[in-house]
Amino acid sequence: MIELNKNITIVPIHKTSQELPMHWFNLIELDQLYQRINNDVELTDVFGCLTAVQPTEEITIQKTRVAKKRNLSLKNIKDESVRITLWGEIATNFENSGIQSLLPPVFVALTSLKVNQYQGNPILGST
């Protein structure tokens, strides 16, 4: 997690003994999610204000296995919202207590999500 606030200091690194890994995120707007429904080739990165965090719950999937899940709601500046479901270890390791101690609005970036459709709307899920 990266917390950006008025007390942050950015210091350039001129020399390093290790090669820094090069990775980037392709954060997209929520209205672009429809184009990514059922696209399993490219995972999706989104950002916005966290508006709800549900407790972790256990559900039975196809009457064969039990999985843990946690639902989140994310809203952008255009007042569009999307539901995100975290599964398994990602759901149980999500730092709910730390987030509840922050003053709203809480801005988050979530990465490596799959986009599916439920009742005509895109929903996101962890992989």
C-alpha positions in Angstrom: 0.0 0.0 0.0 1.3 3.5 -0.8 -0.1 6.4 1.2 0.3 9.8 -0.4 -0.2 12.8 1.8 1.2 16.3 2.5 4.1 14.8 4.5 5.5 12.6 1.7 9.0 13.1 0.5 10.2 11.8 -2.9 13.9 11.2 -3.1 15.5 10.3 -6.5 17.8 7.3 -6.5 20.9 8.0 -8.5 22.8 4.7 -8.0 21.6 1.3 -6.9 23.4 -2.0 -6.5 20.3 -3.9 -7.7 18.3 -3.6 -10.8 14.9 -2.1 -10.1 12.0 -4.2 -11.5 10.1 -2.4 -14.2 6.3 -2.8 -13.8 3.4 -0.5 -14.5 -0.3 -0.5 -14.0 -2.9 0.3 -16.6 -5.5 2.0 -14.4 -8.8 2.4 -16.4 -12.0 4.3 -15.8 -15.0 2.4 -14.6 -17.0 3.2 -17.8 -14.4 1.2 -19.7 -15.2 -2.0 -17.8 -17.9 -3.1 -20.3 -15.2 -3.6 -23.0 -13.3 -6.0 -20.6 -16.2 -8.3 -19.7 -15.0 -11.9 -19.9 -11.6 -10.9 -21.3 -9.4 -13.4 -19.5 -6.3 -12.4 -21.5 -5.8 -9.0 -19.9 -6.3 -8.4 -16.2 -7.8 -5.1 -15.1 -6.5 -2.3 -12.8 -9.0 0.2 -11.3 -8.9 3.1 -8.9 -11.5 5.1 -7.0 -13.0 5.8 -3.5 -13.8 2.9 -1.3 -17.4 3.3 -0.3 -18.1 -0.1 1.4 -16.2 -3.1 2.8 -18.3 -6.2 3.6 -17.1 -8.7 6.2 -15.5 -11.9 5.0 -18.0 -14.7 4.5 -17.8 -18.4 3.5 -19.9 -19.5 0.6 -20.4 -22.9 -1.1 -19.5 -22.9 -4.8 -21.3 -25.5 -7.0 -22.1 -27.6 -3.9 -18.6 -28.9 -3.9 -16.3 -26.5 -2.2 -16.3 -23.7 0.4 -14.6 -20.4 -0.5 -14.0 -17.2 1.5 -15.1 -13.9 -0.1 -15.3 -10.2 0.7 -17.2 -7.6 -1.3 -16.0 -4.0 -1.7 -17.7 -1.1 -3.4 -15.7 1.5 -5.4 -17.0 4.8 -6.7 -15.3 7.3 -9.1 -15.6 11.0 -9.4 -18.4 10.6 -12.0 -20.5 8.8 -9.2 -20.2 5.5 -11.1 -19.7 2.5 -8.8 -18.6 -1.1 -9.2 -18.6 -4.1 -6.9 -15.4 -5.9 -6.4 -15.2 -9.4 -4.9 -12.0 -10.6 -3.2 -11.5 -14.3 -3.0 -9.7 -16.7 -0.7 -6.5 -15.5 1.0 -6.8 -12.0 -0.7 -10.2 -11.6 1.1 -9.0 -12.7 4.5 -5.7 -10.7 4.3 -7.5 -7.4 3.2 -6.7 -4.8 5.9 -10.2 -3.8 6.9 -9.2 -2.5 10.4 -6.5 -0.2 8.9 -8.9 1.2 6.3 -11.6 1.9 8.9 -9.2 4.1 10.9 -8.6 6.4 7.9 -10.6 9.5 7.3 -12.8 9.4 4.2 -12.5 9.6 1.3 -10.3 6.5 1.1 -8.7 6.3 -2.3 -7.6 2.8 -3.5 -6.1 1.2 -6.5 -6.9 -2.5 -7.1 -4.9 -4.5 -9.6 -5.0 -7.8 -11.5 -8.8 -8.2 -11.5 -11.0 -10.2 -13.8 -14.2 -8.5 -15.2 -17.4 -10.4 -15.4 -21.0 -9.4 -15.8 -23.9 -9.8 -13.3 -27.4 -8.5 -13.9 -26.1 -6.5 -16.9 -23.4 -4.7 -14.9 -19.7 -5.3 -14.8 -18.3 -6.8 -11.6 -14.6 -7.3 -10.7 -13.0 -10.3 -9.0 -9.6 -11.0 -7.6 -7.5 -13.7 -9.4 
